[in-house]
Amino acid sequence: MVFEIKYRDLMARIGQIKTKSGSFQTPALLPVIDPKNQIIPPNTMKKEFKCEAIITNAFLIKKNFYEQAKKEGLHNFLNFPGPIMTDSGAYQLLVYGEVDISSEEVIKVQEEINTDIAIILDIPSSVDATYSEVENGVKQTIKNAEDSQTQRTRDDILWVGPVQGGVYLDLVKYCAREVGKLDFDLHAIGSVTQLMERYQFEKLVDLVMAAKQNLPLQRPVHLFGAGHPMMFSLAVAMGIDTFDSAAYSLYARNNRYLTPTGTVRLEELKYDICVCPVCRENSPQEVLEKPQKEREALLARHNLYVSLMEVQIIRQSILEGTLWELLELRARSHPYLLEALRRLGEYSDVLEIFTPTTKPHAIFYCGPETLKRPEVTRHLKKLETFPQPEETDTLLILLEPKTKPFHKSKEHSEIIKIIKNLPEDYQKKIQIATKSTIFGLIPLELEEVYPLSQHINLKPDPITLQHTTKVITRYLKTHNYRKVIIQLAPPEEDTFELIRKACSEKNIDLHVIRVEEESNLKKNLEDLQKLLTEATQCEK
């Protein structure tokens, strides 16, 4: 088995990828090693940074160090004892328009230098390329993938089947399906670097999700050129298992200092905001005063520390089941990341399939994006088919108390006592449900199902009030109640018309109990008892 999955959250996976040079844990950042300019030696990455795997460029090695790399082997050549992935030269193809190497040569080179994870030659596309240009690239990528099946001579190397298609999602899906049919150990999604450089994260979400939904689920997926650590959690949440980045080095050249939430110009940095070894030993001013090469090396080391630390934070979030919370936190780093998170929320049906049904913590409401998290989607799906007992014809909708489970709250306990004092036949006709800021509506029978009692929410606001109203309206349309009794607080008046309309359309007898003050429990109970007593007498 190449890939062993241990923990999940959303589409993210903590696992182990096994190669002939050892295993490494996912999600994983593979720092890009330029064989011509190793600003941080690979062996230092292994020993000091605890970096488990790296990526380098087979095309550049062939062009500059082929005989040496063949003779010494890639691991000795780079002085790195762990797993190494090699890219085919596709990025150079995107930048320069052509590379003087064939797809068969790329395979031969990677086998001869003894890489661990090899990528066949694919044809990337520019964000600005026409549909026809991208389509031709996709067809050539698929042909190269098909040809590689007979061109490969080593089965101890893990082979990567790339997915291309750029911003044209139908081509991405087509490429993923066709390449996914072939014998590959991993897959990689390309043509994303320019999207990230332009902060088009929303398009990145569509591209990655299009590929992921059409690739074999059991195979790890790599993302080319992930770049900045502030978007790593977004990539991982979509099921990206490994990703490479040269940002640690590229940003250092221009005095750019990475943080988990953005980038700071070194000359603008006045305070020590990091505790990595570089920053503990050097103030921003001291780094700025260093000679250029030394300054660049120090910044690159800081940037790599920050990038690898973000991966550790993501892994911990997966383990704890708090990856969505981390996404919401990182999304506040940049408006376009927030836009991307909202776009990811549109795929909540897909995320829900892979999200664990229970977690060791409560869910936090952090904003309207929380309403799109997969646990909410899962509950809303359950509501649509939630059974209504045959004898039940009355739905009692209560306000959300602070205590959870709701039925143990003082308010609901008293209401349940009132109902238990009604004639037994009428008790069976009543189904109790509670409004919920996050989940919309929670039937009493589901209250102790995770996370319906394991969540922390704020007071209702216009967005959550509208959400709750829509959920209740949908529930009424998919069930058959003859009577609805609903508690209504003053802030809910503006959105209540939808519920009133739904009841009217289904000829539901609607009774409203207006709760003016939460603290006036006695009056609220008296109003409800009076209504239920009257309803019982009417039944007689």
C-alpha positions in Angstrom: 0.0 0.0 0.0 1.5 3.4 -1.1 -0.8 5.6 1.0 -2.2 4.7 4.5 -4.7 7.2 5.9 -4.9 7.6 9.7 -7.1 10.6 10.4 -9.6 12.8 8.4 -11.3 16.1 8.6 -13.2 17.7 5.7 -11.4 16.2 2.7 -8.0 16.5 4.5 -6.0 13.4 5.4 -3.2 12.6 7.8 -1.5 9.6 6.3 1.8 8.0 5.3 3.2 7.8 1.8 5.7 5.0 1.4 8.6 5.3 -1.0 11.7 3.3 -1.5 13.7 5.9 0.5 11.3 5.9 3.4 7.9 7.2 4.4 6.7 10.7 5.0 3.6 12.1 6.6 0.8 14.0 4.9 -0.2 16.7 4.5 3.3 17.6 3.6 5.1 20.6 2.2 7.9 19.7 -0.2 10.3 22.6 -0.4 11.6 23.2 -3.9 15.3 22.6 -4.3 17.0 24.5 -7.1 19.9 22.3 -8.0 21.9 25.3 -9.2 21.2 27.5 -6.2 20.6 25.7 -2.9 20.0 28.7 -0.5 19.3 26.1 2.2 21.2 22.9 1.7 18.9 19.9 1.6 20.7 18.1 4.3 20.1 21.1 6.6 16.4 20.9 5.7 16.5 17.3 6.9 18.5 17.8 10.1 17.5 21.2 11.3 14.0 21.7 9.8 13.0 18.1 10.2 11.8 18.2 6.6 10.8 14.7 5.5 10.6 15.1 1.7 11.7 17.6 -1.0 11.1 18.2 -4.6 13.6 19.2 -7.4 13.5 19.6 -11.1 14.6 16.7 -13.3 14.8 18.9 -16.4 17.3 21.3 -14.8 19.3 18.4 -13.5 19.5 16.9 -17.0 20.5 20.2 -18.4 23.2 21.0 -15.9 24.2 18.0 -13.8 23.0 14.9 -15.6 26.2 12.8 -15.6 27.0 13.7 -12.0 23.4 12.9 -10.8 23.4 9.6 -12.7 26.8 8.6 -11.2 26.1 9.6 -7.6 22.4 9.0 -7.5 19.9 11.8 -6.8 20.1 11.4 -3.0 23.9 11.6 -2.8 23.9 14.4 -5.4 21.6 16.6 -3.3 22.8 15.1 0.0 19.3 14.3 1.2 18.6 10.9 2.7 14.8 11.0 2.5 12.1 10.8 -0.2 12.6 13.0 -3.2 10.0 14.0 -5.8 11.2 15.3 -9.2 9.2 17.6 -11.5 9.4 17.1 -15.2 10.1 20.6 -16.4 6.5 21.5 -17.1 6.9 24.8 -15.2 9.8 25.8 -17.5 7.5 24.9 -20.4 4.9 27.4 -19.1 7.5 30.1 -18.5 9.6 29.7 -21.7 7.1 28.2 -24.1 9.2 25.1 -24.8 11.7 22.6 -23.3 14.2 20.6 -25.2 13.2 17.2 -23.7 10.6 14.7 -24.7 8.1 12.9 -22.5 10.0 9.6 -22.9 13.3 11.3 -22.0 11.8 12.8 -18.9 10.9 9.3 -17.7 14.4 7.9 -18.6 16.1 10.7 -16.7 14.1 10.3 -13.6 14.7 6.5 -13.6 18.5 6.9 -14.2 19.0 9.5 -11.4 17.0 7.2 -9.1 14.2 9.5 -7.9 11.5 8.3 -5.5 8.5 10.0 -6.9 8.5 10.9 -10.6 6.2 13.2 -12.6 5.6 12.6 -16.3 5.8 15.5 -18.7 2.5 17.4 -18.7 1.5 20.5 -20.6 0.5 23.4 -18.3 -1.5 26.4 -19.4 -1.6 30.1 -18.7 -4.6 31.6 -17.0 -5.0 33.7 -20.1 -4.8 30.8 -22.6 -7.7 30.2 -24.9 -10.0 27.1 -24.6 -8.5 25.6 -27.7 -4.9 26.1 -26.5 -5.7 24.5 -23.1 -7.6 21.7 -24.8 -4.6 20.8 -26.9 -2.4 20.8 -23.8 -4.9 18.5 -22.0 -4.9 16.1 -24.9 -1.1 16.0 -25.0 -0.9 15.5 -21.3 -3.3 12.5 -21.5 -1.3 11.1 -24.4 1.9 11.4 -22.5 0.2 9.7 -19.5 -0.9 6.8 -21.8 2.5 6.5 -23.4 4.2 6.4 -20.0 2.5 3.2 -19.2 4.8 1.3 -21.5 7.8 3.7 -21.3 8.4 3.2 -17.6 10.8 0.4 -16.6 10.9 0.7 -12.8 8.1 -0.1 -10.5 9.9 0.9 -7.3 9.4 4.5 -8.2 6.1 6.1 -7.5 4.7 7.6 -10.7 2.6 10.8 -10.7 -0.2 11.4 -13.3 -0.7 15.2 -13.7 -4.1 16.8 -14.2 -4.3 19.9 -16.5 -7.2 22.0 -17.8 -6.6 25.4 -16.2 -9.6 27.5 -15.5 -11.8 25.4 -17.9 -13.4 23.1 -15.4 -14.8 20.7 -18.0 -11.3 20.1 -19.3 -10.0 19.6 -15.7 -12.7 17.0 -15.1 -12.0 15.3 -18.4 -8.3 15.2 -17.8 -8.7 13.9 -14.2 -11.1 11.1 -15.4 -8.8 10.0 -18.2 -5.5 10.1 -16.3 -7.2 8.6 -13.3 -8.0 5.5 -15.3 -4.3 4.8 -15.8 -1.8 3.1 -13.5 -0.4 5.9 -11.4 0.5 6.0 -7.7 -0.3 9.7 -7.1 -1.8 12.5 -9.1 -0.8 16.2 -9.3 -2.9 19.3 -10.1 -1.2 21.9 -12.3 -1.7 25.3 -13.8 -2.5 26.9 -10.4 0.5 29.1 -9.8 -0.8 32.1 -11.7 -4.1 31.9 -10.0 -2.4 32.1 -6.6 -0.1 34.9 -7.8 -3.2 36.9 -8.8 -5.0 36.0 -5.5 -7.7 34.2 -7.5 -8.3 31.7 -4.8 -12.0 31.3 -5.6 -11.1 29.9 -9.0 -8.5 27.7 -7.4 -11.2 26.2 -5.3 -13.3 25.3 -8.4 -10.2 23.9 -10.2 -9.1 21.7 -7.3 -12.6 20.5 -6.5 -13.2 19.6 -10.1 -10.1 17.5 -10.2 -10.6 15.9 -6.8 -14.1 14.8 -7.6 -12.9 12.9 -10.7 -9.7 11.3 -9.4 -9.4 7.9 -7.6 -10.0 8.6 -3.9 -7.4 6.2 -2.7 -4.5 8.0 -4.4 -2.6 10.9 -2.8 -2.9 14.3 -4.7 -0.1 16.9 -5.1 -0.6 20.6 -5.8 2.1 22.3 -7.9 3.4 25.6 -6.5 1.2 26.1 -3.5 3.1 29.2 -2.6 2.1 31.2 0.6 1.4 29.4 3.9 -1.8 31.4 4.5 -3.5 29.3 1.8 -2.1 25.9 2.8 -5.1 25.0 5.0 -7.5 25.8 2.1 -5.6 23.4 -0.1 -5.4 20.7 2.5 -9.2 21.0 3.3 -9.9 20.2 -0.4 -7.9 16.9 -0.1 -4.5 18.1 -1.2 -2.0 15.7 0.4 1.3 17.1 -0.7 2.3 20.5 -2.2 5.5 22.1 -3.1 6.6 25.7 -2.7 9.6 27.8 -3.6 8.1 30.9 -1.8 10.5 30.5 1.1 13.4 31.3 -1.2 11.7 33.6 -3.8 10.2 35.9 -1.2 13.6 36.2 0.6 15.2 37.7 -2.6 12.9 40.7 -2.2 13.2 41.1 1.5 9.7 39.6 2.0 9.0 38.1 5.4 6.4 35.4 5.5 3.8 35.0 8.3 0.9 32.5 8.5 -1.5 35.4 7.6 0.4 37.5 5.1 3.7 39.0 4.0 5.7 41.9 5.6 8.5 43.9 4.0 11.5 43.5 6.2 12.2 47.2 6.2 8.6 47.8 7.6 9.1 45.3 10.4 9.9 47.1 13.7 9.1 44.4 16.3 10.0 40.7 16.8 6.8 38.9 15.8 8.3 35.4 15.4 10.1 33.0 17.7 11.7 30.7 15.1 15.5 30.2 15.6 16.3 32.9 13.0 14.2 35.5 14.7 15.2 34.6 18.3 18.8 35.3 17.3 18.3 38.3 15.0 16.1 41.3 15.3 14.4 42.6 12.0 16.9 45.5 12.0 19.9 43.2 12.4 18.7 41.0 9.5 18.1 44.1 7.3 21.7 45.3 7.9 23.3 42.0 6.8 25.0 41.7 3.4 22.5 40.7 0.7 23.4 37.0 0.5 23.5 36.5 4.2 20.2 38.5 4.6 18.6 36.4 1.9 19.7 33.2 3.5 18.4 34.2 6.9 15.0 35.3 5.5 14.7 32.0 3.5 15.3 30.1 6.7 12.7 32.1 8.6 10.2 31.7 5.7 10.8 27.9 5.6 10.3 27.7 9.4 7.0 29.5 9.1 5.8 27.4 6.2 6.6 24.1 7.9 5.1 25.3 11.2 1.9 26.0 9.3 1.8 22.4 8.1 2.2 21.2 11.7 -0.7 23.5 12.8 -2.8 22.0 10.0 -2.0 18.5 11.0 -3.0 19.2 14.6 -6.2 20.8 13.4 -7.1 17.6 11.4 -6.4 15.5 14.4 -8.6 17.6 16.6 -11.3 18.0 14.0 -10.9 21.8 14.0 -9.8 22.3 10.4 -12.9 24.4 9.5 -12.1 26.7 12.4 -8.6 27.1 11.1 -10.0 27.9 7.7 -12.2 30.6 9.1 -9.3 32.1 11.0 -6.9 32.1 8.0 -9.7 33.4 5.7 -9.6 36.6 7.6 -6.0 37.1 6.4 -7.2 38.4 3.0 -10.6 39.3 1.4 -9.9 36.9 -1.5 -9.2 34.0 0.9 -12.6 34.7 2.6 -14.2 34.7 -0.8 -12.5 31.3 -1.4 -13.8 29.9 1.8 -17.3 31.0 0.9 -16.9 29.3 -2.4 -15.7 26.1 -0.7 -18.9 26.2 1.4 -20.8 25.7 -1.9 -19.2 22.3 -2.0 -20.4 21.4 1.5 -22.3 18.4 0.2 -19.0 16.9 -1.0 -17.1 17.8 2.2 -19.8 16.3 4.3 -19.1 12.8 2.8 -15.6 12.8 4.2 -16.1 14.7 7.5 -16.2 12.5 10.6 -19.6 12.1 12.2 -18.2 12.8 15.7 -15.3 15.0 16.9 -13.7 15.5 20.4 -14.8 19.2 20.6 -17.7 21.6 20.2 -18.4 23.5 17.1 -17.9 27.3 17.3 -20.0 29.8 15.4 -17.4 32.3 13.9 -19.5 34.0 11.3 -21.9 33.3 8.4 -19.3 30.9 6.8 -20.0 28.5 9.8 -23.5 27.9 8.3 -21.9 26.2 5.3 -19.7 23.8 7.3 -20.4 20.1 6.5 -21.8 19.3 9.9 -24.6 21.8 9.3 -25.2 20.4 5.8 -25.3 16.8 7.3 -28.0 17.9 9.8 -30.1 19.7 7.1 -30.0 16.5 5.0 -31.2 14.5 8.0 -34.0 17.0 8.6 -35.5 16.4 5.1 -36.1 12.7 5.9 -36.6 13.0 9.6 -39.6 10.8 10.4 -42.8 12.2 11.7 -44.7 9.6 13.8 -48.1 8.7 12.3 -50.0 10.0 15.3 -48.1 13.3 15.4 -49.9 16.3 13.9 -48.6 19.2 16.1 -45.2 20.8 15.9 -44.1 22.8 18.9 -41.1 25.1 18.0 -39.3 26.5 21.0 -36.8 29.3 21.4 -33.2 28.3 21.8 -32.1 28.3 25.5 -28.5 28.7 26.6 -28.3 25.3 28.2 -27.5 22.2 26.1 -29.0 19.7 25.6 -32.0 21.9 25.3 -34.4 19.5 27.1 -32.3 19.8 30.3 -32.7 23.6 30.4 -35.0 25.2 32.9 -37.2 26.6 30.2 -37.7 23.4 28.3 -37.9 21.2 31.3 -41.0 23.2 32.5 -42.5 23.0 29.0 -42.0 19.2 28.9 -43.7 18.9 32.3 -46.7 20.8 31.0 -47.0 18.5 28.0 -46.8 15.4 30.3 -49.8 16.7 32.2 -51.9 16.7 29.1 -54.0 13.7 28.2 -51.8 10.8 27.0 -53.5 10.7 23.5 -52.7 14.4 23.0 -49.1 14.1 24.2 -48.5 11.7 21.3 -49.7 14.3 18.8 -47.0 16.8 19.8 -43.5 16.8 18.4 -41.0 19.2 20.0 -38.2 21.0 18.1 -36.0 23.9 19.0 -34.7 26.8 16.9 -31.0 26.8 16.4 -28.7 29.7 15.4 -26.4 27.3 13.6 -28.5 24.3 12.7 -31.8 26.0 12.0 -34.1 23.5 13.7 -33.3 20.6 16.1 -36.0 18.0 16.9 -36.0 16.9 20.5 -35.2 13.3 19.4 -31.9 14.5 17.8 -30.7 16.9 20.6 -27.9 14.6 21.9 -26.6 13.6 18.5 -23.2 15.2 17.8 -22.9 18.2 17.4 -26.4 19.4 18.1 -25.6 19.8 21.8 -21.9 20.4 21.2 -21.8 23.8 19.7 -21.3 27.4 20.9 -23.2 30.1 19.2 -23.9 33.8 19.5 -27.2 35.6 19.9 -29.2 35.5 16.6 -28.3 38.2 14.1 -30.1 39.0 10.8 -28.1 36.3 8.9 -28.7 33.5 11.3 -32.4 34.5 11.7 -32.8 34.3 8.0 -31.0 30.9 8.0 -33.3 29.6 10.8 -36.4 30.8 9.1 -35.4 29.1 5.8 -34.7 25.8 7.6 -38.0 25.8 9.4 -39.9 26.7 6.2 -38.2 23.8 4.4 -39.0 21.4 7.2 -42.7 22.4 7.2 -42.8 21.8 3.4 -41.3 18.3 3.6 -43.5 17.2 6.6 -47.2 17.0 7.2 -48.3 18.8 10.4 -51.8 20.0 10.9 -50.9 22.5 13.6 -47.7 24.5 14.4 -47.2 26.3 17.7 -44.2 28.5 17.7 -42.5 30.8 20.2 -41.5 34.1 18.6 -39.0 36.6 19.9 -39.1 40.3 18.8 -36.0 40.1 16.5 -37.6 37.3 14.6 -40.6 39.3 13.4 -38.9 40.5 10.3 -38.3 37.0 8.9 -41.4 35.3 10.3 -43.5 36.0 7.2 -41.9 33.1 5.3 -43.0 30.7 8.0 -46.5 32.2 8.0 -46.7 31.8 4.2 -45.5 28.2 4.3 -48.2 27.4 6.9 -50.8 29.1 4.8 -49.8 27.2 1.6 -50.2 23.8 3.4 -53.3 24.8 5.4 -51.4 24.5 8.7 -53.1 26.0 11.7 -50.5 28.4 13.0 -50.4 29.6 16.6 -47.8 32.2 17.7 -46.6 32.8 21.3 -44.7 36.0 21.4 -42.0 36.0 24.0 -41.3 39.6 24.9 -38.7 38.9 27.7 -36.5 35.8 28.1 -36.5 36.3 31.9 -40.3 36.2 32.2 -40.4 32.4 32.2 -43.6 32.2 34.3 -45.6 34.3 31.8 -44.2 32.4 28.8 -45.2 29.1 30.4 -48.7 30.3 31.2 -49.2 31.4 27.6 -48.1 28.0 26.3 -50.1 26.1 28.8 -53.2 28.1 28.0 -52.8 27.4 24.3 -52.2 23.7 24.7 -55.1 23.4 27.1 -57.4 25.1 24.6 -56.1 22.9 21.8 -56.9 19.8 23.9 -60.4 20.9 24.6 -60.9 21.6 20.9 -59.8 18.0 20.2 -62.5 16.8 22.5 
